[in-house]
Amino acid sequence: MTGAGISTESGIPDYRGPGGLWRRDPDHEKLVTIGYYLADPDIRRRSWRFRRDSPVRAAEPNAAHRALVELERAGRLDRLITQNVDGLHQKAGSDPERVLELHGNMFGVVCVGCGERSTLDEALDRIDAGEQDPACLACGGILKTTTVMFGENLSEDVVAEAAGAAERAEVFVAIGTSLQVMPAASLAALAARSGARLVIVNAEPTPYDRIADEVIRDPIGEAVPRLVARLTA
C-alpha cells in the first residue's frame, strides 16, 4: 500500500509531512473537501487552478514506483493498494488491474448531478479558454475530478478488494503513508492480524510502527528497490 510519500521524489508534495501542503497552507484542505467544494464557487475556482498548476500532470515515476513493477513481474505482487490519485503506478508500468486506487484518480472528471464523465484535460481546456468554474455540458451541474474528496465515501467494491488482499497477504508493505486516514490505515492492522509480516517504509513515525515486523526510515527511492530485491531473492 502506498501513500503520498512514494511520490515526493517525483516532485509531488505530500500533505502531512514536514513540507506538506497542509502545513504550508492549512486552508488548502478546503479545496479537497466536498462540502466546501459544492457550496463555494470560489473554492471550486481555486481547486481547478490548483489542478491546472499541479506538478502531478508532468510528474514521472521514480525508482520506488519502478521497483514495484519489478516486484509484480517477479510474481510477488498480488495487489497494489494506493491512496494516491496521481496515476504514477500505472505510468511506471504496473498492471492497472492490480492497482486499487482507494481515493480515485485526478485525471477523470465527473458531474455530481448527472454522472456525465469527461477528462481533466477537457476541463482544463475550458478553464484556459476563460471558464473559471466549468459546468457540466450535459446538465449544467457541478464538475469535479474523479478523486474521492474528504466527506465522500470510498468505493465499497475497491475497499472490499483491498481488504481481501490484506487478509491473504504473506507480506504487507506500507510505503510513504502516515497510516492516519481510515479505512486505508486499518488495512495494515488487518494484514498483521491475518498473519502477514508488516513492513512500514515511512520517514515519520506511524501509529502502526509498534506492531510492524520492520520499520524503515531510509529515503523511499532507496529503500523500496532494496526491499524489492530482498523480496524477490
C-alpha positions as CSV (number, residue, x, y, z in Angstrom):
1,M,0.0,0.0,0.0
2,T,1.4,3.4,-1.0
3,G,0.7,6.9,0.2
4,A,1.8,10.4,-0.8
5,G,5.4,9.8,0.4
6,I,6.2,7.5,-2.5
7,S,5.6,10.3,-5.0
8,T,7.5,13.1,-3.3
9,E,10.7,12.1,-5.2
10,S,8.7,12.6,-8.4
11,G,8.2,16.3,-7.3
12,I,4.7,15.9,-5.8
13,P,4.4,17.3,-2.3
14,D,2.7,15.2,0.4
15,Y,0.0,16.5,2.7
16,R,1.1,15.9,6.3
17,G,4.9,15.7,6.1
18,P,7.2,18.5,7.3
19,G,7.0,20.3,4.0
20,G,3.5,19.1,3.2
21,L,0.7,21.2,1.6
22,W,-1.4,21.4,4.7
23,R,1.5,22.6,6.9
24,R,2.4,25.3,4.3
25,D,-1.3,26.2,3.6
26,P,-3.8,24.9,6.2
27,D,-6.6,26.4,4.1
28,H,-5.7,24.0,1.2
29,E,-7.7,21.2,2.8
30,K,-10.9,23.0,1.8
31,L,-10.0,22.5,-1.9
32,V,-10.4,18.8,-1.5
33,T,-13.3,18.7,0.9
34,I,-16.6,18.0,-0.8
35,G,-18.8,20.2,1.4
36,Y,-16.7,23.3,0.8
37,Y,-16.3,22.5,-2.9
38,L,-20.0,22.2,-3.6
39,A,-21.0,25.2,-1.5
40,D,-18.4,27.7,-2.5
41,P,-17.8,28.7,-6.2
42,D,-14.5,30.4,-5.1
43,I,-13.3,27.1,-3.6
44,R,-14.1,25.4,-6.9
45,R,-12.2,28.1,-8.9
46,R,-9.2,27.7,-6.6
47,S,-9.4,23.9,-6.8
48,W,-9.4,24.0,-10.6
49,R,-6.4,26.4,-10.7
50,F,-4.6,24.1,-8.3
51,R,-5.2,21.1,-10.5
52,R,-4.2,23.0,-13.6
53,D,-0.9,24.0,-12.0
54,S,-0.3,20.8,-10.2
55,P,3.1,19.1,-10.6
56,V,1.2,15.8,-10.9
57,R,0.4,16.5,-14.5
58,A,4.0,16.4,-15.6
59,A,5.4,14.0,-12.9
60,E,7.2,10.9,-13.8
61,P,7.5,7.7,-11.8
62,N,10.6,7.4,-9.6
63,A,12.8,4.4,-8.6
64,A,10.2,3.3,-6.0
65,H,7.4,3.1,-8.5
66,R,9.6,1.2,-10.9
67,A,10.8,-1.2,-8.2
68,L,7.2,-2.2,-7.5
69,V,6.7,-3.0,-11.2
70,E,9.7,-5.4,-10.9
71,L,8.0,-7.0,-7.8
72,E,4.9,-7.6,-9.9
73,R,6.9,-9.0,-12.8
74,A,8.6,-11.4,-10.4
75,G,5.2,-12.7,-9.5
76,R,5.3,-11.5,-5.9
77,L,2.8,-8.7,-6.0
78,D,-0.9,-9.6,-5.5
79,R,-2.4,-6.1,-5.3
80,L,-1.0,-2.6,-5.2
81,I,-3.3,-0.5,-3.0
82,T,-2.7,3.2,-3.3
83,Q,-4.0,6.3,-1.5
84,N,-2.6,8.4,-4.3
85,V,-4.5,9.9,-7.2
86,D,-1.5,10.6,-9.4
87,G,-1.6,7.5,-11.7
88,L,2.2,7.1,-11.4
89,H,2.0,3.4,-10.7
90,Q,0.2,2.7,-14.0
91,K,2.6,5.2,-15.7
92,A,5.5,3.2,-14.4
93,G,4.1,0.0,-15.9
94,S,2.0,-1.5,-13.1
95,D,-0.9,-3.6,-14.3
96,P,-4.0,-1.4,-13.9
97,E,-6.0,-4.5,-12.9
98,R,-3.8,-4.9,-9.9
99,V,-3.8,-1.2,-8.8
100,L,-6.6,-0.4,-6.3
101,E,-7.0,3.4,-6.2
102,L,-8.7,4.0,-2.8
103,H,-9.1,7.7,-3.4
104,G,-9.8,7.7,-7.2
105,N,-7.8,9.3,-9.9
106,M,-7.4,13.0,-10.7
107,F,-7.3,12.6,-14.5
108,G,-11.0,12.0,-14.9
109,V,-13.9,14.4,-14.4
110,V,-17.5,13.6,-13.3
111,C,-20.7,15.7,-12.9
112,V,-22.0,15.4,-9.4
113,G,-25.5,15.9,-10.8
114,C,-26.0,13.6,-13.8
115,G,-22.8,11.5,-13.6
116,E,-21.6,12.5,-17.1
117,R,-17.8,11.8,-17.4
118,S,-15.1,13.6,-19.2
119,T,-11.4,14.2,-18.8
120,L,-9.3,16.6,-16.8
121,D,-7.7,17.9,-20.0
122,E,-11.1,18.8,-21.4
123,A,-12.0,20.7,-18.2
124,L,-8.6,22.5,-18.2
125,D,-9.0,23.5,-21.8
126,R,-12.3,25.2,-20.9
127,I,-10.5,26.9,-17.9
128,D,-7.7,28.1,-20.2
129,A,-10.4,29.5,-22.5
130,G,-11.9,31.6,-19.7
131,E,-14.3,29.4,-17.8
132,Q,-13.1,29.6,-14.2
133,D,-15.7,27.1,-12.9
134,P,-16.8,24.9,-15.8
135,A,-20.2,23.4,-15.5
136,C,-21.4,20.1,-16.9
137,L,-22.2,20.4,-20.6
138,A,-25.0,17.8,-20.3
139,C,-27.0,19.2,-17.4
140,G,-25.2,22.3,-16.1
141,G,-24.3,20.6,-12.8
142,I,-21.0,21.0,-10.8
143,L,-18.0,19.1,-12.2
144,K,-15.3,17.6,-10.0
145,T,-12.3,15.3,-10.6
146,T,-12.8,11.6,-10.1
147,T,-11.0,11.7,-6.8
148,V,-12.6,10.9,-3.5
149,M,-12.7,14.1,-1.6
150,F,-12.9,14.4,2.1
151,G,-16.5,13.9,3.1
152,E,-17.2,11.5,0.3
153,N,-17.5,7.7,0.6
154,L,-14.8,5.4,-0.8
155,S,-15.9,2.8,-3.3
156,E,-17.2,-0.2,-1.3
157,D,-16.0,-2.5,-4.1
158,V,-12.5,-1.1,-4.0
159,V,-12.3,-1.2,-0.2
160,A,-13.6,-4.8,-0.1
161,E,-11.0,-5.9,-2.7
162,A,-8.2,-4.1,-0.7
163,A,-9.3,-5.8,2.5
164,G,-9.3,-9.2,0.8
165,A,-5.8,-8.6,-0.4
166,A,-4.7,-7.5,3.1
167,E,-6.2,-10.7,4.6
168,R,-4.4,-13.1,2.2
169,A,-1.1,-11.3,2.1
170,E,2.1,-13.0,3.3
171,V,3.9,-9.7,3.5
172,F,2.1,-6.3,3.6
173,V,4.3,-3.3,2.9
174,A,3.1,0.2,3.7
175,I,5.1,2.8,1.8
176,G,5.1,6.6,2.3
177,T,1.8,6.7,4.2
178,S,1.2,8.2,7.6
179,L,-1.3,5.5,8.3
180,Q,-3.7,8.0,9.8
181,V,-6.5,8.1,7.2
182,M,-9.2,5.4,7.6
183,P,-10.1,2.9,6.3
184,A,-6.8,2.7,4.5
185,A,-4.8,2.8,7.7
186,S,-6.7,-0.2,9.1
187,L,-5.6,-2.4,6.3
188,A,-2.1,-2.6,7.8
189,A,-3.6,-3.9,11.1
190,L,-5.9,-6.3,9.2
191,A,-2.9,-7.8,7.4
192,A,-1.0,-8.2,10.6
193,R,-3.9,-9.9,12.4
194,S,-4.3,-12.2,9.4
195,G,-0.7,-13.4,9.8
196,A,1.2,-11.2,7.3
197,R,4.6,-9.7,8.1
198,L,4.1,-6.0,8.3
199,V,6.8,-3.7,6.8
200,I,6.5,0.1,7.1
201,V,8.6,2.4,4.9
202,N,8.0,6.0,6.0
203,A,10.1,8.9,7.1
204,E,7.9,9.8,10.1
205,P,6.5,7.5,12.8
206,T,3.1,6.0,12.3
207,P,0.5,4.6,14.7
208,Y,1.3,1.1,13.5
209,D,5.1,1.0,14.0
210,R,4.7,-0.9,17.2
211,I,3.0,-3.9,15.5
212,A,5.3,-3.8,12.5
213,D,7.9,-6.5,11.9
214,E,10.2,-4.0,10.3
215,V,10.2,-0.2,10.1
216,I,12.4,1.5,7.5
217,R,13.2,5.3,7.7
218,D,15.5,5.5,4.7
219,P,14.6,7.6,1.7
220,I,11.8,5.8,-0.2
221,G,13.6,5.9,-3.6
222,E,16.5,3.9,-2.0
223,A,14.6,1.8,0.5
224,V,12.0,0.3,-1.8
225,P,14.3,-1.0,-4.5
226,R,16.4,-2.6,-1.7
227,L,13.3,-4.1,-0.2
228,V,12.1,-5.5,-3.5
229,A,15.5,-7.1,-4.1
230,R,15.1,-8.9,-0.8
231,L,11.6,-10.0,-1.5
232,T,12.5,-11.4,-5.0
233,A,15.8,-13.0,-4.0
